Amino acid sequence: MVKTLCLAVPLGALALGACATDNSTPLKDLNTTFGATTMEIVARGQVSLELHVAGDGCPTLSDDLKATFNGHTMNVARGGSATDAFGCYPIAFFVDDSLTQDELAKSERAVSAGTGAISSQILIQDSSTTWQIAPTRLFGNNLENDVANSRIVWPDVDRIAEAIIYPAVDVKVQGDSMFYPPGTNVTYAQALAHPVPTVCTGPGLCTVDFQRTRSFSGPTKQD
């Protein structure tokens, strides 16, 4: 959507017209103007949101757009620069690196108080509308080594998509568990999951790319 803003600026006895063109696209018009939008939540230590816009063209988000993650203000890359195989980029929202994982876990618990389940709350809004996204719990969870059953468990996801453990051995992934050969002294585990967000209001589709790692010294010690 293109808007032209003009202001009358008095200069002595003359009035000069100052005009500026706003080429930004309101959130509510992204789907209809450019095509289906997909919001990918990337949780690999910190959190970033990547907005992919299908179809031709490269939108720029409005200057008044704001985004928060559990109440923390997110930085915004408004797009309009280039396109790749997924659509226009960079359109992204990301948490400041100065926030520790403990701080992010605390805010996640705070926004979930009384709900019965821990989940993050993401709000993206401009003057046209508000998008609400609630991925599953992203912080304060962990991989657990169940030595008695020769498995690493990720209790906060229903299904692990990919897994690696060290020492390098054959791993069988089943549900929330990574099974390794009995007797293996596991020193490190990495898992990737794609849990379905509990709320996705605004974008056409919300996905999660969620990675968790842990080093072990013995069966239970955490990094």
Backbone hydrogen bonds, N-H to C=O, Kabsch-Sander energy under -0.5 kcal/mol:
donor,donor_aa,acceptor,acceptor_aa,energy
3,K,22,D,-2.6
5,L,3,K,-0.5
5,L,20,A,-2.9
7,L,18,A,-2.7
9,V,7,L,-0.7
9,V,16,L,-3.0
11,L,14,L,-3.6
14,L,11,L,-2.3
16,L,9,V,-2.5
16,L,14,L,-0.5
18,A,7,L,-3.0
18,A,16,L,-0.7
19,C,17,G,-0.6
20,A,5,L,-2.9
22,D,3,K,-3.7
23,N,21,T,-0.7
25,T,60,T,-2.9
29,D,26,P,-1.6
30,L,26,P,-0.5
30,L,27,L,-1.4
33,T,29,D,-2.6
34,F,30,L,-2.5
35,G,30,L,-1.1
35,G,31,N,-0.6
38,T,52,H,-2.6
39,M,205,L,-3.0
40,E,38,T,-0.6
40,E,50,E,-2.8
41,I,39,M,-0.6
41,I,207,T,-3.1
42,V,40,E,-0.7
42,V,48,S,-3.1
43,A,41,I,-0.7
43,A,209,D,-2.8
44,R,42,V,-0.7
44,R,46,Q,-1.4
46,Q,44,R,-1.3
48,S,42,V,-2.0
49,L,93,F,-3.5
50,E,40,E,-2.6
51,L,49,L,-0.5
51,L,91,I,-2.4
52,H,38,T,-3.0
52,H,50,E,-0.6
54,A,36,A,-2.6
54,A,52,H,-0.5
61,L,78,R,-2.4
62,S,25,T,-0.6
65,L,62,S,-1.5
66,K,125,Q,-2.8
68,T,123,L,-2.4
69,F,72,H,-2.7
70,N,68,T,-0.5
70,N,121,Q,-3.1
72,H,69,F,-2.1
74,M,67,A,-2.9
75,N,94,F,-2.8
77,A,92,A,-3.0
78,R,76,V,-0.6
79,G,90,P,-1.4
80,G,59,P,-0.9
82,A,89,Y,-2.2
84,D,87,G,-2.4
87,G,84,D,-1.1
88,C,53,V,-0.6
89,Y,82,A,-2.9
92,A,77,A,-1.9
92,A,90,P,-0.6
93,F,49,L,-2.3
94,F,75,N,-1.9
95,V,47,V,-2.3
99,L,96,D,-1.6
104,L,100,T,-2.2
105,A,101,Q,-2.5
106,K,102,D,-2.2
107,S,103,E,-2.1
108,E,104,L,-1.9
109,R,105,A,-2.2
110,A,106,K,-2.0
111,V,107,S,-2.3
112,S,108,E,-0.9
113,A,109,R,-0.5
113,A,110,A,-0.9
115,T,112,S,-2.4
120,S,135,P,-0.9
122,I,133,I,-2.9
123,L,68,T,-2.0
124,I,131,W,-2.2
125,Q,66,K,-2.7
126,D,129,T,-2.0
131,W,124,I,-3.7
132,Q,201,T,-2.2
133,I,122,I,-2.4
134,A,199,V,-2.5
137,R,118,I,-0.7
144,E,153,V,-3.0
145,N,219,P,-0.6
146,D,144,E,-0.9
146,D,151,R,-2.6
147,V,145,N,-1.3
149,N,146,D,-1.1
150,S,147,V,-1.4
151,R,146,D,-1.5
152,I,178,M,-2.4
153,V,144,E,-3.3
154,W,176,D,-2.9
157,V,154,W,-1.6
160,I,175,G,-3.0
161,A,192,L,-3.0
162,E,192,L,-1.6
164,I,190,Q,-2.5
166,Y,188,Y,-2.4
169,V,167,P,-0.6
172,K,179,F,-2.3
173,V,171,V,-0.6
174,Q,172,K,-0.5
174,Q,177,S,-2.6
177,S,174,Q,-1.9
178,M,152,I,-2.6
179,F,172,K,-3.2
179,F,177,S,-0.5
180,Y,150,S,-2.2
184,T,181,P,-1.8
186,V,184,T,-1.2
187,T,166,Y,-3.2
188,Y,166,Y,-1.4
189,A,214,R,-2.4
190,Q,164,I,-2.9
191,A,212,R,-2.7
192,L,162,E,-2.4
193,A,210,F,-2.7
194,H,159,R,-0.5
198,T,134,A,-2.3
199,V,134,A,-1.1
201,T,132,Q,-3.3
202,G,200,C,-0.6
202,G,203,P,-0.5
204,G,37,T,-0.9
205,L,37,T,-1.2
207,T,39,M,-2.6
209,D,41,I,-3.3
210,F,193,A,-2.5
210,F,208,V,-0.6
211,Q,43,A,-2.6
211,Q,209,D,-0.5
212,R,191,A,-2.5
214,R,189,A,-2.2
216,F,187,T,-2.7
